[in-house]
Amino acid sequence: EDHIEATLVLESARRSPLLPMTTLDGVLQLDAVADELVHENFTCDTRDHEDHTFCGIMFDLACETERPVEYIEISSVHVRGALGPMTVWTTPGSFSGKHETEEAWTKVYSETHARSHNELVELRLQSPLRLKPGERLGLYVHSALPGDEGIVYDNCRRSISYHDPQFVVYSGMAHLSYRPFGTSGFWGRPWRPNREFVGRVSYGVRWKMWSPSVHAQFPLGFREAVRTVLMGSRRTESLLYLLQDEIILFTFNKIWWNEWGTQMGASSTGAAAPSAPPAASASSSPYSSPYGHSFFGHPFFFGAGGGSSSGGCGSSSAARGSLASSVRRLLGDSDEEEEEERPAKAQAPAAAAKPAAAPAPAA
């Protein structure tokens, strides 16, 4: 079953884009992202123990996720304190080793605010800060108000101040100088390590859109749905067989990434995730699947042989081989093979390209 999935989709990630798509005038092109906007907006609130106030806080932000994220965009930070002249700075990678090197930073916010000791005040950045999965940046929030009440921050209680499935806020260091990147403070050295940002970070997520090249980055349920439908489209008795391959792939390209759940890998118990929906039995509905309500296993789509990969489709080594050969051509082999495949699907199927349906199970 793993071999079939690799043949159906994963191997296509190492191939060129689908050849037939170039002849459709862009109508059924598979988009990587819909546009330069974010799909969802989030806010993260860090813990607030009201431990300290002073002039600034430096810390790292990162996009760390297994989910199919194209990028996240950080649009604003929210802080409280006496505030005054506020600036926000950013540096790629991390703030570590750059805390006194102003030329390594870019200013992305500068405004003066009235004091707000109880309510968070939004500092909306001049332009959003974009992070792709695996990327990290340093952020420096500073108040030039003389004294020691500019910004509230906390002692470090753990190395990670906040995390969710795609975004992480790390602990950092506090700054005791009212001059940005100043090297002297009230009591000598102005930097205090092991401190945490207090406030809120607003960010948006742009999710990837499915295509064969990013198939492996999608949740288990989504990958199983793709594989099941592609296998059904190879069976002559299935209504899916009547659809052009491009239409099937285009349809999946427009489906939300978590439509069949968000589980990315094996379960926490260590058991492998099911590789295909189970065949219908007397005790289970033919519409059910391990990922929730689904019609993929119904005979309406797959014929009387059943809809699971352990049924009539791919149950023998010969059927597996012919299915593998057929789908390899579907996912972008040579022009010659593609020309051979299309007439086969439009007319009577070739035995090697389309596995025959298995006999219906005995009553």
Disulfide bonds with the S-S distance in Angstrom:
none
